[in-house]
């Protein structure tokens, strides 16, 4: 009965995919997604992003915690930065996605710090060691990340069945122009972690999630 099936729907943020590794609650390293196995080390630059905590809130964090998400440039910051560049004769940023990727890959972290960047999580990766027991649904895991001080999109919602997914998509489409961040679709995920594990992956592509 698909109407009983819980999905988590969230905006597909248009930025630079990144993974943050926390060791015992302290930010250790950050990297781009790269080819899925190996990416670029962007730790020094990520440390300058205002909403990335250098130390997680609360206690009893997993010994090793990988947080996956998107580095973005909010539209308001993008327009304000370009206006400043126009007034000072600087180089304009083509779009927020390029702005996020180019700013994060700067050789000088001070340049990254001067750009209006944010990080929003959408999933957990590797979790190991002490305190590695986690909630059994994707939504609850995102809520746990929020309690630790990690930003998650306010548009993440649980819906039931295909009709719920369709309704979520229509609502996001209707207010797309008013969202603070650029998106290029929505991501639909099975909420149950047990079902996710049963479905597994095709190569590196999860069978329990799809972008639309």
Secondary structure by P-SEA (a helix, b strand, c coil): ccccbbbbbbcccccccbbbbbcccccccccccccccbbbbaaaaaaacccccccccccccccbbbbbbbbcccaaaaaaaaaaaaaacccccccaaaaaaaaaacccaaaaaacbbbbbbccccccccccccccccaaaaaaaaaaacccccccccccccaaaaaaaaaaaaaacccccccccbbbbbcccaaaaaaaccccccccccccc
